[in-house]
Amino acid sequence: MTNVFARFVKDESGATAIEYGLIAALVAVVAITGMTTLGTKLSALFTGIAGKLTAPA
């Protein structure tokens, strides 16, 4: 029984999987934040360009 417990304590594969999951979640949050910011700025840019194109000369 102690041998099984010792192997369980030494097994770090679950910890590694959790770490990879946390890294993936962090990358996803950063990507979503960046894309949202970029999308907002691009929308404002295109709105400004459209306003200049339709403005009377």
ZIZIUR-V185083 format. One record per backbone hydrogen bond with DSSP energy under -1.0 kcal/mol. CO is the residue of the C=O (numbers start at 1). NH is the residue of the N-H. E is the energy in kcal/mol with one decimal. If there is no record, write none. Layout:
CO/NH/E ; CO/NH/E
//
This chain:
1/5/-2.0 ; 2/6/-2.4 ; 3/7/-2.1 ; 4/8/-2.1 ; 5/9/-2.1 ; 6/10/-1.8 ; 7/11/-1.4 ; 12/16/-2.1 ; 13/17/-2.0 ; 14/18/-2.1 ; 15/19/-2.4 ; 16/20/-2.5 ; 17/21/-2.1 ; 18/22/-2.5 ; 19/23/-2.4 ; 20/24/-2.5 ; 21/25/-2.2 ; 22/26/-2.3 ; 23/27/-2.5 ; 24/28/-2.2 ; 25/29/-2.3 ; 26/30/-2.4 ; 27/31/-2.5 ; 28/32/-2.6 ; 29/33/-2.4 ; 30/34/-2.5 ; 31/35/-2.7 ; 32/36/-2.3 ; 33/37/-2.3 ; 34/38/-2.6 ; 35/39/-2.6 ; 36/40/-2.2 ; 37/41/-2.2 ; 38/42/-2.7 ; 39/43/-2.3 ; 40/44/-2.1 ; 41/45/-2.3 ; 42/46/-2.8 ; 43/47/-2.1 ; 44/48/-2.2 ; 45/49/-2.2 ; 46/50/-2.6 ; 47/51/-2.1 ; 48/52/-1.8 ; 49/53/-2.1 ; 50/54/-1.8
//
